[in-house]
Amino acid sequence: MPNKRPMGLPSVRLILIAAVLGVVAGAVAVYVKPTLSGNGAELADVRCTGAVAQAKSVSELASGDIAALTGTEKPRILQPLAFKGPQGEALSLSSFEGKTVLLNLWATWCVPCREEMPALNALQAQMGSDRFEVVAINIDTGSDEKPKAFLDETGVHDLAYYRDSSMGVFNALKKEGLAFGLPVTLVLNRQGCLIGSMNGPAKWDSPQAKTLVDKVSSL
């Protein structure tokens, strides 16, 4: 197992790797920070009109170690995303309504994913509650052996084990224009509305990330 680099700002090497993975997945990740328009509430899913302010907060607070995160121009409910829980039970995003969710897709073959997992684990350990959860979904194909071994080896024990060996979640988000490669991270409010997204790694246990979680979870 290669030596780990201490988590910090995503290096040029990691961003290049994420871009290459994006090409393999079928597209190239382009990091932009759109500004939410004044009529965002009109464009949003009517079920998510109250999420427009949260999406603006995401844009305003995305800086430093999470600068690539962007607020959603049109907050909306995503199509059903099916995956498995820790006991193999069937879950979907609706299973987490009532919580602000940081949804992350990762795989053991994705180097940037592997390097950001300890930070996601730390964020869950420090901020996880009945109002917030990091939902990290592994999308390795095949058995559970490899992803579980990786989590054990790296001491990632505060994240619940969510799994989608079919890659259906990734493909669904790709169709939504949200997934270009790995890792993919989305921010969903307590009503399940998408309010932020990014492709590529970030330091999720940074002060900026914690401030963002605290802010959007309280709105």
N, C-alpha and C positions, 0 to 999 in steps of 0.2 A: 504494500500500500504506500503511495507516494507521501512524502512529507507535506504537511499542511502549511500553507502560508497564513499568518495571522490575519483575521478579518480586518478589512479596512475599506477604503474606497475601491470600487471595482477597478482592477488594473487593466491596462491596455490589452494584455494577454487574454484576460477573462472575457472582455467585451468582444475581442476578435473571435474567441471560441464560440461565444453565444451567437455571433452573427453567422459563423459557419454552420452551426447547428440549425439556425433559422433557414439557411439555404437548403439544407438537407430536408427540413420539414416542408419546404415548398415555397418559402418567401424569405425576404430579407427584413430584419427588424430595423425600423427607422425611429429613432428617439426624437420626438417633438413634444413641445409643451403647449398645446392649444389653450387659448383663453376662452373661458365660457362666455357665450354671448348673452346679451341682456334678456333675450327672449327664451333662455334655456328652459324655463318652466313650461313654456308652450310646446317646446319640442320634446320634452321628456314624456315617457310613458305616464299616462294619467295616474297610474297607481304609485308613481314615484315622484310626483311633483314636489313633495316635501323634501326630497333628497337633493334638490338643486343646490341648496345652501351647503350641504355636506360636500358635494362635488367641488364647489368653489373653495371650500376649506382645504380639500386635498390638494388642489392646484397651488394654493397660497402657502401651504406648509411643506410641500415637496421641495426640499433643498438639501444641500450637502450630501450626506450618504444615501439619500433616497430621491435625489434630484430627477431621476428618470421617470418617477411616478407621475402620472397625469390625471387630473380630474376628468370625469366623463362628461362629454358635451351633452349627451342625452341620457340621463339616468334611466335605467330600465330593468325590468325583471328578465333574467336570462332564461333561455329555454331549459327544460329539465336536464340536469346533469346527473347521471346515475353512477354511483361508485359503491365500494364496500367499506364497512366500518371495522373496528378492531376485532369483532367476533365474526366477521364475514357477513354481517347483516346488510341488507340493501338500504342505501341512503341516497338522498338528493339534497340540493341546496335548501329546499324547504324544511329539511330536518333541523336547520340551524336558525330559523326565524326567531327573532327575539334577541339574537346576538349580532354584534358587529363582527364580521368575518374577514380575516386576511387569508384568502384562498391561494395556495401555491401548488404548482405542478412541478414535480421533480423526478429524476431518474438516476440510477446509480452510474450510468454511462455518461452523464452530463457533468463535466468537471466543475463549471460554475455552480451547479446545483449542490454538489457535494460540499463545496467550500462555504456556501451560505447557510447550510442546514444548522450548524451550531448556533448561528445568530437567530434563526427562526425559533430554535429550541429555547434560547435565552429569553426571547420576547414572550413566548408562551409562559415560561416559568415566572416571569416578572409581572406580566400584564393579564394573563389568562384569568377569566372569571365567568360568572354567569351572564356577563354582558359582552365578552370578547373572547374569540378563540382563533388561533392559527390553525387552519385546516390544510395541512400539507398532504397532497395526494400523490402517491408514487404511481408512475405509469410504466414501470418495467413490464415487459411481457414475460410469460413463464410463471414460475412458482414464486412463493414468498421468501424463499431461502436467501437470495442475494440482498434484497432491500432490508430485510430484518437483520442480517449479519452486518450490513453497513451501519445501521442505526446503533447496534450494540457496540461495534468497534469504536464509534465516535462519541459514545455516551449521550446520544440523543434519546432521552427517555421522557421528556415532558410533552412531546407531541403525540397525540393519539395516532394510531396507525391506520391511515386511510389509503385505499388501493383501488386502481383501475387497470387491470392487466390488458384490457381490450384497447386502451388508448382512446376510447370513445369520448372521454371528457376533453382531451386535447383536440381531437378532430372537431368536436362541437364548437369549441372556442375559436378554432381556426376559421370555421365558417362564419363566426360572428365578427371576424376581423380583429380578434384579441390575442391570438397565439401565433407567433411567427417561429419560435424556437423554444428552447428551455434555458432557464426557468421562466415560468409565466406566473405573475402575481396579480390578483384582483382584490379590490376592497369592496365589500358589500355591507350595506347598512342593516339595521335590525329588521327591516321589512324585506330584506333579500334583494334590494335594488343595487345595481352596479353603480359605484360612485368614483372608482379609480382603477387604473390598470398600468402595468408595465411589463416589458419583456427584458430579460437580463437580470444579473445578480445585484443585490444591494445589502447593505449592512443593517439588517432589520432590528438589531438590538441597540442601534444608535440613539442618541437623545432626540434627533429629529423624528425617527420612527415612533418612539414612545410618545412624543408630544402629539403627533398626528393621531395615533390610536386613542389617546386620552381625549382629544378634541372631538373626533367624529363619533366616538362612543357616547359622548355626553350630549350630543345634539338630538 
